[in-house]
Amino acid sequence: MTKIEHVKILFRLPQQDGYPPAEWEGLWALPRPEGYCIDNVPFYARLVSYGDVVSASEINGDLVFNAVQIPGGHSTIRVISYLGELVSEMRNGLEGLGCSTELSHIATFFSVDVPPEVDYWSVADFLDVYAERGSLDYEEASIQHDERNGNG
């Protein structure tokens, strides 16, 4: 059986007041006949999530994102914790709801993948408890859950 190799797709990051701290984010993807299937949770790229099939163009030897071709149904949330000691608790709680998380090189910053079968409102309610206490802020970077878009 042939192992499919990951490729890196580069996403240009629009800058606003020095954020995000990079101009590009590289996301791992698996080649598919219809494009490239994103295989990790973005930290900074907007409007793209784990499982999305995207198109990309080769520019100077790099694959550069063009567009989402087929949404995968996952949603992506970015979280910054103001209390480092709560990061593990928050991530464990989100994982208990059925999400996966990826910790960035910044110990208090992580991204959250909300799979299609997970109730988005349960995740938002969980994060809101911490946000109301001033423990974190979060950003909805790519929301594909129907009920969150007003379709469900």
CNS distance restraints for C-alpha pairs under 8 A (distance, minus, plus):
assign (resid   4 and name CA) (resid  30 and name CA) 7.03 0.50 0.50
assign (resid   4 and name CA) (resid  31 and name CA) 7.63 0.50 0.50
assign (resid   5 and name CA) (resid  30 and name CA) 6.72 0.50 0.50
assign (resid   5 and name CA) (resid  31 and name CA) 7.85 0.50 0.50
assign (resid   6 and name CA) (resid  28 and name CA) 6.09 0.50 0.50
assign (resid   6 and name CA) (resid  29 and name CA) 5.44 0.50 0.50
assign (resid   6 and name CA) (resid  30 and name CA) 4.97 0.50 0.50
assign (resid   6 and name CA) (resid  31 and name CA) 7.25 0.50 0.50
assign (resid   7 and name CA) (resid  28 and name CA) 5.71 0.50 0.50
assign (resid   7 and name CA) (resid  29 and name CA) 5.36 0.50 0.50
assign (resid   7 and name CA) (resid  30 and name CA) 6.28 0.50 0.50
assign (resid   7 and name CA) (resid  31 and name CA) 7.32 0.50 0.50
assign (resid   8 and name CA) (resid  26 and name CA) 5.80 0.50 0.50
assign (resid   8 and name CA) (resid  27 and name CA) 5.46 0.50 0.50
assign (resid   8 and name CA) (resid  28 and name CA) 4.65 0.50 0.50
assign (resid   8 and name CA) (resid  29 and name CA) 6.08 0.50 0.50
assign (resid   8 and name CA) (resid  63 and name CA) 6.82 0.50 0.50
assign (resid   9 and name CA) (resid  26 and name CA) 5.44 0.50 0.50
assign (resid   9 and name CA) (resid  27 and name CA) 5.27 0.50 0.50
assign (resid   9 and name CA) (resid  28 and name CA) 6.34 0.50 0.50
assign (resid   9 and name CA) (resid  29 and name CA) 6.77 0.50 0.50
assign (resid   9 and name CA) (resid  56 and name CA) 7.15 0.50 0.50
assign (resid   9 and name CA) (resid  62 and name CA) 7.51 0.50 0.50
assign (resid   9 and name CA) (resid  63 and name CA) 5.06 0.50 0.50
assign (resid   9 and name CA) (resid  64 and name CA) 5.58 0.50 0.50
assign (resid   9 and name CA) (resid  65 and name CA) 6.09 0.50 0.50
assign (resid  10 and name CA) (resid  24 and name CA) 6.31 0.50 0.50
assign (resid  10 and name CA) (resid  25 and name CA) 5.65 0.50 0.50
assign (resid  10 and name CA) (resid  26 and name CA) 4.44 0.50 0.50
assign (resid  10 and name CA) (resid  27 and name CA) 6.47 0.50 0.50
assign (resid  10 and name CA) (resid  62 and name CA) 7.33 0.50 0.50
assign (resid  10 and name CA) (resid  63 and name CA) 6.08 0.50 0.50
assign (resid  10 and name CA) (resid  64 and name CA) 4.72 0.50 0.50
assign (resid  10 and name CA) (resid  65 and name CA) 5.87 0.50 0.50
assign (resid  11 and name CA) (resid  24 and name CA) 5.43 0.50 0.50
assign (resid  11 and name CA) (resid  25 and name CA) 5.18 0.50 0.50
assign (resid  11 and name CA) (resid  26 and name CA) 6.23 0.50 0.50
assign (resid  11 and name CA) (resid  27 and name CA) 7.67 0.50 0.50
assign (resid  11 and name CA) (resid  45 and name CA) 6.42 0.50 0.50
assign (resid  11 and name CA) (resid  64 and name CA) 6.24 0.50 0.50
assign (resid  11 and name CA) (resid  65 and name CA) 5.45 0.50 0.50
assign (resid  12 and name CA) (resid  23 and name CA) 5.96 0.50 0.50
assign (resid  12 and name CA) (resid  24 and name CA) 4.61 0.50 0.50
assign (resid  12 and name CA) (resid  25 and name CA) 6.68 0.50 0.50
assign (resid  12 and name CA) (resid  45 and name CA) 7.66 0.50 0.50
assign (resid  12 and name CA) (resid  65 and name CA) 7.83 0.50 0.50
assign (resid  13 and name CA) (resid  20 and name CA) 7.18 0.50 0.50
assign (resid  13 and name CA) (resid  22 and name CA) 7.19 0.50 0.50
assign (resid  13 and name CA) (resid  23 and name CA) 5.08 0.50 0.50
assign (resid  13 and name CA) (resid  24 and name CA) 5.32 0.50 0.50
assign (resid  13 and name CA) (resid  25 and name CA) 6.98 0.50 0.50
assign (resid  13 and name CA) (resid  44 and name CA) 7.16 0.50 0.50
assign (resid  13 and name CA) (resid  45 and name CA) 6.27 0.50 0.50
assign (resid  14 and name CA) (resid  20 and name CA) 7.82 0.50 0.50
assign (resid  14 and name CA) (resid  23 and name CA) 7.10 0.50 0.50
assign (resid  15 and name CA) (resid  19 and name CA) 5.49 0.50 0.50
assign (resid  15 and name CA) (resid  20 and name CA) 6.20 0.50 0.50
assign (resid  15 and name CA) (resid  23 and name CA) 7.18 0.50 0.50
assign (resid  16 and name CA) (resid  20 and name CA) 7.41 0.50 0.50
assign (resid  20 and name CA) (resid  44 and name CA) 6.75 0.50 0.50
assign (resid  25 and name CA) (resid  43 and name CA) 7.92 0.50 0.50
assign (resid  25 and name CA) (resid  44 and name CA) 6.85 0.50 0.50
assign (resid  25 and name CA) (resid  45 and name CA) 6.66 0.50 0.50
assign (resid  27 and name CA) (resid  38 and name CA) 6.80 0.50 0.50
assign (resid  27 and name CA) (resid  39 and name CA) 7.37 0.50 0.50
assign (resid  27 and name CA) (resid  40 and name CA) 6.45 0.50 0.50
assign (resid  27 and name CA) (resid  41 and name CA) 7.84 0.50 0.50
assign (resid  27 and name CA) (resid  42 and name CA) 6.75 0.50 0.50
assign (resid  28 and name CA) (resid  38 and name CA) 6.03 0.50 0.50
assign (resid  28 and name CA) (resid  39 and name CA) 5.38 0.50 0.50
assign (resid  28 and name CA) (resid  40 and name CA) 5.99 0.50 0.50
assign (resid  29 and name CA) (resid  36 and name CA) 5.62 0.50 0.50
assign (resid  29 and name CA) (resid  37 and name CA) 5.06 0.50 0.50
assign (resid  29 and name CA) (resid  38 and name CA) 4.27 0.50 0.50
assign (resid  29 and name CA) (resid  39 and name CA) 4.88 0.50 0.50
assign (resid  29 and name CA) (resid  40 and name CA) 7.51 0.50 0.50
assign (resid  30 and name CA) (resid  36 and name CA) 5.38 0.50 0.50
assign (resid  30 and name CA) (resid  37 and name CA) 5.08 0.50 0.50
assign (resid  30 and name CA) (resid  38 and name CA) 6.64 0.50 0.50
assign (resid  30 and name CA) (resid  39 and name CA) 6.73 0.50 0.50
assign (resid  31 and name CA) (resid  35 and name CA) 6.15 0.50 0.50
assign (resid  31 and name CA) (resid  36 and name CA) 4.51 0.50 0.50
assign (resid  31 and name CA) (resid  37 and name CA) 6.41 0.50 0.50
assign (resid  32 and name CA) (resid  36 and name CA) 5.40 0.50 0.50
assign (resid  32 and name CA) (resid  37 and name CA) 6.68 0.50 0.50
assign (resid  34 and name CA) (resid  53 and name CA) 7.38 0.50 0.50
assign (resid  34 and name CA) (resid  69 and name CA) 7.97 0.50 0.50
assign (resid  35 and name CA) (resid  53 and name CA) 5.84 0.50 0.50
assign (resid  35 and name CA) (resid  54 and name CA) 5.50 0.50 0.50
assign (resid  35 and name CA) (resid  55 and name CA) 5.13 0.50 0.50
assign (resid  35 and name CA) (resid  56 and name CA) 7.55 0.50 0.50
assign (resid  35 and name CA) (resid  69 and name CA) 7.53 0.50 0.50
assign (resid  36 and name CA) (resid  53 and name CA) 5.15 0.50 0.50
assign (resid  36 and name CA) (resid  54 and name CA) 5.20 0.50 0.50
assign (resid  36 and name CA) (resid  55 and name CA) 6.33 0.50 0.50
assign (resid  36 and name CA) (resid  56 and name CA) 7.73 0.50 0.50
assign (resid  37 and name CA) (resid  50 and name CA) 7.87 0.50 0.50
assign (resid  37 and name CA) (resid  51 and name CA) 5.64 0.50 0.50
assign (resid  37 and name CA) (resid  52 and name CA) 5.56 0.50 0.50
assign (resid  37 and name CA) (resid  53 and name CA) 4.25 0.50 0.50
assign (resid  37 and name CA) (resid  54 and name CA) 6.38 0.50 0.50
assign (resid  38 and name CA) (resid  49 and name CA) 7.10 0.50 0.50
assign (resid  38 and name CA) (resid  50 and name CA) 5.22 0.50 0.50
assign (resid  38 and name CA) (resid  51 and name CA) 5.10 0.50 0.50
assign (resid  38 and name CA) (resid  52 and name CA) 5.52 0.50 0.50
assign (resid  38 and name CA) (resid  53 and name CA) 6.30 0.50 0.50
assign (resid  38 and name CA) (resid  54 and name CA) 7.37 0.50 0.50
assign (resid  39 and name CA) (resid  50 and name CA) 5.66 0.50 0.50
assign (resid  39 and name CA) (resid  51 and name CA) 6.21 0.50 0.50
assign (resid  40 and name CA) (resid  50 and name CA) 5.52 0.50 0.50
assign (resid  41 and name CA) (resid  49 and name CA) 6.35 0.50 0.50
assign (resid  41 and name CA) (resid  50 and name CA) 5.28 0.50 0.50
assign (resid  41 and name CA) (resid  76 and name CA) 7.17 0.50 0.50
assign (resid  41 and name CA) (resid 101 and name CA) 7.62 0.50 0.50
assign (resid  41 and name CA) (resid 102 and name CA) 6.77 0.50 0.50
assign (resid  41 and name CA) (resid 111 and name CA) 6.53 0.50 0.50
assign (resid  41 and name CA) (resid 112 and name CA) 6.97 0.50 0.50
assign (resid  41 and name CA) (resid 113 and name CA) 6.17 0.50 0.50
assign (resid  42 and name CA) (resid  46 and name CA) 7.94 0.50 0.50
assign (resid  42 and name CA) (resid  48 and name CA) 7.47 0.50 0.50
assign (resid  42 and name CA) (resid  49 and name CA) 6.65 0.50 0.50
assign (resid  42 and name CA) (resid  50 and name CA) 7.43 0.50 0.50
assign (resid  42 and name CA) (resid  76 and name CA) 7.41 0.50 0.50
assign (resid  42 and name CA) (resid 111 and name CA) 6.79 0.50 0.50
assign (resid  43 and name CA) (resid  78 and name CA) 6.65 0.50 0.50
assign (resid  43 and name CA) (resid 104 and name CA) 7.42 0.50 0.50
assign (resid  43 and name CA) (resid 110 and name CA) 7.15 0.50 0.50
assign (resid  43 and name CA) (resid 111 and name CA) 5.62 0.50 0.50
assign (resid  44 and name CA) (resid  78 and name CA) 7.95 0.50 0.50
assign (resid  45 and name CA) (resid 141 and name CA) 7.67 0.50 0.50
assign (resid  46 and name CA) (resid 141 and name CA) 5.15 0.50 0.50
assign (resid  46 and name CA) (resid 142 and name CA) 6.08 0.50 0.50
assign (resid  47 and name CA) (resid 141 and name CA) 5.99 0.50 0.50
assign (resid  47 and name CA) (resid 142 and name CA) 4.37 0.50 0.50
assign (resid  47 and name CA) (resid 143 and name CA) 7.54 0.50 0.50
assign (resid  48 and name CA) (resid  52 and name CA) 6.68 0.50 0.50
assign (resid  48 and name CA) (resid  68 and name CA) 7.06 0.50 0.50
assign (resid  48 and name CA) (resid  76 and name CA) 7.63 0.50 0.50
assign (resid  48 and name CA) (resid 141 and name CA) 7.74 0.50 0.50
assign (resid  48 and name CA) (resid 142 and name CA) 5.74 0.50 0.50
assign (resid  49 and name CA) (resid  71 and name CA) 7.94 0.50 0.50
assign (resid  49 and name CA) (resid  72 and name CA) 7.34 0.50 0.50
assign (resid  49 and name CA) (resid  74 and name CA) 5.93 0.50 0.50
assign (resid  49 and name CA) (resid  75 and name CA) 5.95 0.50 0.50
assign (resid  49 and name CA) (resid  76 and name CA) 5.67 0.50 0.50
assign (resid  49 and name CA) (resid 113 and name CA) 7.49 0.50 0.50
assign (resid  49 and name CA) (resid 142 and name CA) 6.29 0.50 0.50
assign (resid  50 and name CA) (resid  72 and name CA) 7.09 0.50 0.50
assign (resid  50 and name CA) (resid  74 and name CA) 6.25 0.50 0.50
assign (resid  50 and name CA) (resid  75 and name CA) 7.77 0.50 0.50
assign (resid  50 and name CA) (resid  76 and name CA) 7.71 0.50 0.50
assign (resid  50 and name CA) (resid 113 and name CA) 6.88 0.50 0.50
assign (resid  51 and name CA) (resid  71 and name CA) 7.33 0.50 0.50
assign (resid  51 and name CA) (resid  72 and name CA) 4.68 0.50 0.50
assign (resid  51 and name CA) (resid  73 and name CA) 7.50 0.50 0.50
assign (resid  51 and name CA) (resid  74 and name CA) 6.83 0.50 0.50
assign (resid  52 and name CA) (resid  68 and name CA) 6.64 0.50 0.50
assign (resid  52 and name CA) (resid  69 and name CA) 7.55 0.50 0.50
assign (resid  52 and name CA) (resid  70 and name CA) 5.86 0.50 0.50
assign (resid  52 and name CA) (resid  71 and name CA) 4.65 0.50 0.50
assign (resid  52 and name CA) (resid  72 and name CA) 4.33 0.50 0.50
assign (resid  52 and name CA) (resid  73 and name CA) 7.53 0.50 0.50
assign (resid  52 and name CA) (resid  74 and name CA) 7.85 0.50 0.50
assign (resid  53 and name CA) (resid  68 and name CA) 6.03 0.50 0.50
assign (resid  53 and name CA) (resid  69 and name CA) 5.54 0.50 0.50
assign (resid  53 and name CA) (resid  70 and name CA) 4.97 0.50 0.50
assign (resid  53 and name CA) (resid  71 and name CA) 6.39 0.50 0.50
assign (resid  53 and name CA) (resid  72 and name CA) 6.99 0.50 0.50
assign (resid  54 and name CA) (resid  65 and name CA) 7.09 0.50 0.50
assign (resid  54 and name CA) (resid  66 and name CA) 7.20 0.50 0.50
assign (resid  54 and name CA) (resid  67 and name CA) 5.61 0.50 0.50
assign (resid  54 and name CA) (resid  68 and name CA) 4.28 0.50 0.50
assign (resid  54 and name CA) (resid  69 and name CA) 5.01 0.50 0.50
assign (resid  54 and name CA) (resid  70 and name CA) 6.85 0.50 0.50
assign (resid  55 and name CA) (resid  65 and name CA) 6.15 0.50 0.50
assign (resid  55 and name CA) (resid  66 and name CA) 5.35 0.50 0.50
assign (resid  55 and name CA) (resid  67 and name CA) 5.48 0.50 0.50
assign (resid  55 and name CA) (resid  68 and name CA) 6.42 0.50 0.50
assign (resid  55 and name CA) (resid  69 and name CA) 6.38 0.50 0.50
assign (resid  56 and name CA) (resid  63 and name CA) 5.68 0.50 0.50
assign (resid  56 and name CA) (resid  64 and name CA) 5.06 0.50 0.50
assign (resid  56 and name CA) (resid  65 and name CA) 4.33 0.50 0.50
assign (resid  56 and name CA) (resid  66 and name CA) 4.91 0.50 0.50
assign (resid  56 and name CA) (resid  67 and name CA) 7.26 0.50 0.50
assign (resid  57 and name CA) (resid  62 and name CA) 7.96 0.50 0.50
assign (resid  57 and name CA) (resid  63 and name CA) 5.42 0.50 0.50
assign (resid  57 and name CA) (resid  64 and name CA) 5.28 0.50 0.50
assign (resid  57 and name CA) (resid  65 and name CA) 6.65 0.50 0.50
assign (resid  57 and name CA) (resid  66 and name CA) 6.75 0.50 0.50
assign (resid  58 and name CA) (resid  62 and name CA) 5.32 0.50 0.50
assign (resid  58 and name CA) (resid  63 and name CA) 4.48 0.50 0.50
assign (resid  58 and name CA) (resid  64 and name CA) 6.18 0.50 0.50
assign (resid  59 and name CA) (resid  63 and name CA) 6.30 0.50 0.50
assign (resid  59 and name CA) (resid  64 and name CA) 6.67 0.50 0.50
assign (resid  71 and name CA) (resid 144 and name CA) 7.75 0.50 0.50
assign (resid  73 and name CA) (resid 115 and name CA) 7.01 0.50 0.50
assign (resid  73 and name CA) (resid 116 and name CA) 5.24 0.50 0.50
assign (resid  73 and name CA) (resid 144 and name CA) 5.27 0.50 0.50
assign (resid  73 and name CA) (resid 145 and name CA) 6.46 0.50 0.50
assign (resid  74 and name CA) (resid 113 and name CA) 6.62 0.50 0.50
assign (resid  74 and name CA) (resid 114 and name CA) 5.51 0.50 0.50
assign (resid  74 and name CA) (resid 115 and name CA) 4.64 0.50 0.50
assign (resid  74 and name CA) (resid 116 and name CA) 5.16 0.50 0.50
assign (resid  74 and name CA) (resid 143 and name CA) 7.34 0.50 0.50
assign (resid  74 and name CA) (resid 144 and name CA) 5.85 0.50 0.50
assign (resid  74 and name CA) (resid 145 and name CA) 7.01 0.50 0.50
assign (resid  75 and name CA) (resid 113 and name CA) 5.92 0.50 0.50
assign (resid  75 and name CA) (resid 114 and name CA) 4.99 0.50 0.50
assign (resid  75 and name CA) (resid 115 and name CA) 6.66 0.50 0.50
assign (resid  75 and name CA) (resid 116 and name CA) 7.55 0.50 0.50
assign (resid  75 and name CA) (resid 141 and name CA) 7.77 0.50 0.50
assign (resid  75 and name CA) (resid 142 and name CA) 5.30 0.50 0.50
assign (resid  75 and name CA) (resid 143 and name CA) 4.47 0.50 0.50
assign (resid  75 and name CA) (resid 144 and name CA) 5.17 0.50 0.50
assign (resid  75 and name CA) (resid 145 and name CA) 6.54 0.50 0.50
assign (resid  76 and name CA) (resid 111 and name CA) 6.96 0.50 0.50
assign (resid  76 and name CA) (resid 112 and name CA) 5.60 0.50 0.50
assign (resid  76 and name CA) (resid 113 and name CA) 5.01 0.50 0.50
assign (resid  76 and name CA) (resid 114 and name CA) 6.27 0.50 0.50
assign (resid  76 and name CA) (resid 140 and name CA) 6.41 0.50 0.50
assign (resid  76 and name CA) (resid 141 and name CA) 5.51 0.50 0.50
assign (resid  76 and name CA) (resid 142 and name CA) 4.96 0.50 0.50
assign (resid  76 and name CA) (resid 143 and name CA) 6.30 0.50 0.50
assign (resid  77 and name CA) (resid 111 and name CA) 5.74 0.50 0.50
assign (resid  77 and name CA) (resid 112 and name CA) 5.04 0.50 0.50
assign (resid  77 and name CA) (resid 113 and name CA) 6.81 0.50 0.50
assign (resid  77 and name CA) (resid 114 and name CA) 7.90 0.50 0.50
assign (resid  77 and name CA) (resid 138 and name CA) 6.71 0.50 0.50
assign (resid  77 and name CA) (resid 139 and name CA) 5.62 0.50 0.50
assign (resid  77 and name CA) (resid 140 and name CA) 4.65 0.50 0.50
assign (resid  77 and name CA) (resid 141 and name CA) 5.39 0.50 0.50
assign (resid  77 and name CA) (resid 142 and name CA) 6.96 0.50 0.50
assign (resid  78 and name CA) (resid 109 and name CA) 7.50 0.50 0.50
assign (resid  78 and name CA) (resid 110 and name CA) 6.07 0.50 0.50
assign (resid  78 and name CA) (resid 111 and name CA) 4.50 0.50 0.50
assign (resid  78 and name CA) (resid 112 and name CA) 6.25 0.50 0.50
assign (resid  78 and name CA) (resid 138 and name CA) 5.44 0.50 0.50
assign (resid  78 and name CA) (resid 139 and name CA) 5.14 0.50 0.50
assign (resid  78 and name CA) (resid 140 and name CA) 6.58 0.50 0.50
assign (resid  78 and name CA) (resid 141 and name CA) 6.67 0.50 0.50
assign (resid  79 and name CA) (resid 109 and name CA) 5.74 0.50 0.50
assign (resid  79 and name CA) (resid 110 and name CA) 5.40 0.50 0.50
assign (resid  79 and name CA) (resid 111 and name CA) 6.04 0.50 0.50
assign (resid  79 and name CA) (resid 112 and name CA) 7.59 0.50 0.50
assign (resid  79 and name CA) (resid 136 and name CA) 6.84 0.50 0.50
assign (resid  79 and name CA) (resid 137 and name CA) 5.96 0.50 0.50
assign (resid  79 and name CA) (resid 138 and name CA) 4.40 0.50 0.50
assign (resid  79 and name CA) (resid 139 and name CA) 6.62 0.50 0.50
assign (resid  80 and name CA) (resid 108 and name CA) 5.70 0.50 0.50
assign (resid  80 and name CA) (resid 109 and name CA) 4.55 0.50 0.50
assign (resid  80 and name CA) (resid 110 and name CA) 6.66 0.50 0.50
assign (resid  80 and name CA) (resid 136 and name CA) 5.53 0.50 0.50
assign (resid  80 and name CA) (resid 137 and name CA) 5.54 0.50 0.50
assign (resid  80 and name CA) (resid 138 and name CA) 6.31 0.50 0.50
assign (resid  81 and name CA) (resid  86 and name CA) 7.41 0.50 0.50
assign (resid  81 and name CA) (resid  87 and name CA) 6.55 0.50 0.50
assign (resid  81 and name CA) (resid 108 and name CA) 5.14 0.50 0.50
assign (resid  81 and name CA) (resid 109 and name CA) 6.46 0.50 0.50
assign (resid  81 and name CA) (resid 135 and name CA) 5.84 0.50 0.50
assign (resid  81 and name CA) (resid 136 and name CA) 4.25 0.50 0.50
assign (resid  81 and name CA) (resid 137 and name CA) 6.69 0.50 0.50
assign (resid  82 and name CA) (resid 108 and name CA) 7.13 0.50 0.50
assign (resid  82 and name CA) (resid 134 and name CA) 7.55 0.50 0.50
assign (resid  82 and name CA) (resid 135 and name CA) 5.19 0.50 0.50
assign (resid  82 and name CA) (resid 136 and name CA) 5.47 0.50 0.50
assign (resid  83 and name CA) (resid  87 and name CA) 7.23 0.50 0.50
assign (resid  83 and name CA) (resid 108 and name CA) 7.54 0.50 0.50
assign (resid  83 and name CA) (resid 135 and name CA) 5.98 0.50 0.50
assign (resid  83 and name CA) (resid 136 and name CA) 7.65 0.50 0.50
assign (resid  84 and name CA) (resid 107 and name CA) 7.13 0.50 0.50
assign (resid  84 and name CA) (resid 108 and name CA) 5.56 0.50 0.50
assign (resid  85 and name CA) (resid  89 and name CA) 7.98 0.50 0.50
assign (resid  86 and name CA) (resid  90 and name CA) 6.07 0.50 0.50
assign (resid  87 and name CA) (resid  91 and name CA) 6.09 0.50 0.50
assign (resid  87 and name CA) (resid 108 and name CA) 6.34 0.50 0.50
assign (resid  88 and name CA) (resid  92 and name CA) 5.94 0.50 0.50
assign (resid  89 and name CA) (resid  93 and name CA) 6.10 0.50 0.50
assign (resid  90 and name CA) (resid  94 and name CA) 6.23 0.50 0.50
assign (resid  91 and name CA) (resid  95 and name CA) 6.08 0.50 0.50
assign (resid  91 and name CA) (resid 101 and name CA) 6.49 0.50 0.50
assign (resid  92 and name CA) (resid  96 and name CA) 6.07 0.50 0.50
assign (resid  93 and name CA) (resid  97 and name CA) 6.54 0.50 0.50
assign (resid  94 and name CA) (resid  98 and name CA) 6.69 0.50 0.50
assign (resid  94 and name CA) (resid  99 and name CA) 5.50 0.50 0.50
assign (resid  94 and name CA) (resid 100 and name CA) 7.17 0.50 0.50
assign (resid  94 and name CA) (resid 101 and name CA) 7.72 0.50 0.50
assign (resid  94 and name CA) (resid 112 and name CA) 7.97 0.50 0.50
assign (resid  94 and name CA) (resid 123 and name CA) 6.88 0.50 0.50
assign (resid  94 and name CA) (resid 126 and name CA) 7.75 0.50 0.50
assign (resid  95 and name CA) (resid  99 and name CA) 4.66 0.50 0.50
assign (resid  95 and name CA) (resid 100 and name CA) 5.49 0.50 0.50
assign (resid  95 and name CA) (resid 101 and name CA) 7.23 0.50 0.50
assign (resid  97 and name CA) (resid 118 and name CA) 7.21 0.50 0.50
assign (resid  97 and name CA) (resid 122 and name CA) 7.64 0.50 0.50
assign (resid  97 and name CA) (resid 123 and name CA) 7.03 0.50 0.50
assign (resid  98 and name CA) (resid 114 and name CA) 7.39 0.50 0.50
assign (resid  98 and name CA) (resid 115 and name CA) 7.46 0.50 0.50
assign (resid  98 and name CA) (resid 118 and name CA) 6.16 0.50 0.50
assign (resid  99 and name CA) (resid 112 and name CA) 6.66 0.50 0.50
assign (resid  99 and name CA) (resid 113 and name CA) 5.56 0.50 0.50
assign (resid  99 and name CA) (resid 114 and name CA) 4.96 0.50 0.50
assign (resid  99 and name CA) (resid 115 and name CA) 6.45 0.50 0.50
assign (resid  99 and name CA) (resid 118 and name CA) 7.36 0.50 0.50
assign (resid 100 and name CA) (resid 112 and name CA) 5.87 0.50 0.50
assign (resid 100 and name CA) (resid 113 and name CA) 5.22 0.50 0.50
assign (resid 100 and name CA) (resid 114 and name CA) 7.00 0.50 0.50
assign (resid 101 and name CA) (resid 110 and name CA) 6.65 0.50 0.50
assign (resid 101 and name CA) (resid 111 and name CA) 5.54 0.50 0.50
assign (resid 101 and name CA) (resid 112 and name CA) 4.46 0.50 0.50
assign (resid 101 and name CA) (resid 113 and name CA) 6.10 0.50 0.50
assign (resid 102 and name CA) (resid 110 and name CA) 5.47 0.50 0.50
assign (resid 102 and name CA) (resid 111 and name CA) 5.30 0.50 0.50
assign (resid 102 and name CA) (resid 112 and name CA) 6.61 0.50 0.50
assign (resid 103 and name CA) (resid 107 and name CA) 6.90 0.50 0.50
assign (resid 103 and name CA) (resid 108 and name CA) 7.81 0.50 0.50
assign (resid 103 and name CA) (resid 109 and name CA) 6.29 0.50 0.50
assign (resid 103 and name CA) (resid 110 and name CA) 4.34 0.50 0.50
assign (resid 103 and name CA) (resid 111 and name CA) 6.62 0.50 0.50
assign (resid 104 and name CA) (resid 108 and name CA) 7.92 0.50 0.50
assign (resid 104 and name CA) (resid 109 and name CA) 5.80 0.50 0.50
assign (resid 104 and name CA) (resid 110 and name CA) 5.51 0.50 0.50
assign (resid 104 and name CA) (resid 111 and name CA) 7.73 0.50 0.50
assign (resid 105 and name CA) (resid 109 and name CA) 7.83 0.50 0.50
assign (resid 114 and name CA) (resid 118 and name CA) 6.33 0.50 0.50
assign (resid 114 and name CA) (resid 120 and name CA) 7.04 0.50 0.50
assign (resid 114 and name CA) (resid 123 and name CA) 7.98 0.50 0.50
assign (resid 116 and name CA) (resid 144 and name CA) 7.97 0.50 0.50
assign (resid 116 and name CA) (resid 145 and name CA) 6.51 0.50 0.50
assign (resid 119 and name CA) (resid 123 and name CA) 6.88 0.50 0.50
assign (resid 120 and name CA) (resid 124 and name CA) 6.28 0.50 0.50
assign (resid 120 and name CA) (resid 145 and name CA) 6.75 0.50 0.50
assign (resid 120 and name CA) (resid 147 and name CA) 7.82 0.50 0.50
assign (resid 120 and name CA) (resid 148 and name CA) 7.11 0.50 0.50
assign (resid 121 and name CA) (resid 125 and name CA) 5.93 0.50 0.50
assign (resid 121 and name CA) (resid 148 and name CA) 7.64 0.50 0.50
assign (resid 122 and name CA) (resid 126 and name CA) 6.12 0.50 0.50
assign (resid 123 and name CA) (resid 127 and name CA) 6.32 0.50 0.50
assign (resid 124 and name CA) (resid 128 and name CA) 5.98 0.50 0.50
assign (resid 125 and name CA) (resid 129 and name CA) 6.44 0.50 0.50
assign (resid 126 and name CA) (resid 130 and name CA) 7.22 0.50 0.50
assign (resid 127 and name CA) (resid 131 and name CA) 6.17 0.50 0.50
assign (resid 127 and name CA) (resid 136 and name CA) 7.95 0.50 0.50
assign (resid 127 and name CA) (resid 138 and name CA) 7.65 0.50 0.50
assign (resid 128 and name CA) (resid 132 and name CA) 5.86 0.50 0.50
assign (resid 129 and name CA) (resid 133 and name CA) 6.62 0.50 0.50
assign (resid 130 and name CA) (resid 134 and name CA) 6.45 0.50 0.50
assign (resid 130 and name CA) (resid 135 and name CA) 5.22 0.50 0.50
assign (resid 130 and name CA) (resid 136 and name CA) 5.96 0.50 0.50
assign (resid 131 and name CA) (resid 135 and name CA) 5.57 0.50 0.50
assign (resid 131 and name CA) (resid 136 and name CA) 4.91 0.50 0.50
assign (resid 131 and name CA) (resid 137 and name CA) 5.72 0.50 0.50
assign (resid 131 and name CA) (resid 138 and name CA) 7.85 0.50 0.50
assign (resid 143 and name CA) (resid 148 and name CA) 7.13 0.50 0.50
assign (resid 143 and name CA) (resid 149 and name CA) 7.45 0.50 0.50
assign (resid 144 and name CA) (resid 148 and name CA) 7.56 0.50 0.50
assign (resid 144 and name CA) (resid 149 and name CA) 7.23 0.50 0.50
assign (resid 145 and name CA) (resid 149 and name CA) 6.54 0.50 0.50
assign (resid 146 and name CA) (resid 150 and name CA) 6.36 0.50 0.50
assign (resid 146 and name CA) (resid 151 and name CA) 4.98 0.50 0.50
assign (resid 146 and name CA) (resid 152 and name CA) 5.22 0.50 0.50
assign (resid 147 and name CA) (resid 151 and name CA) 5.37 0.50 0.50
assign (resid 147 and name CA) (resid 152 and name CA) 4.09 0.50 0.50
assign (resid 148 and name CA) (resid 152 and name CA) 7.63 0.50 0.50
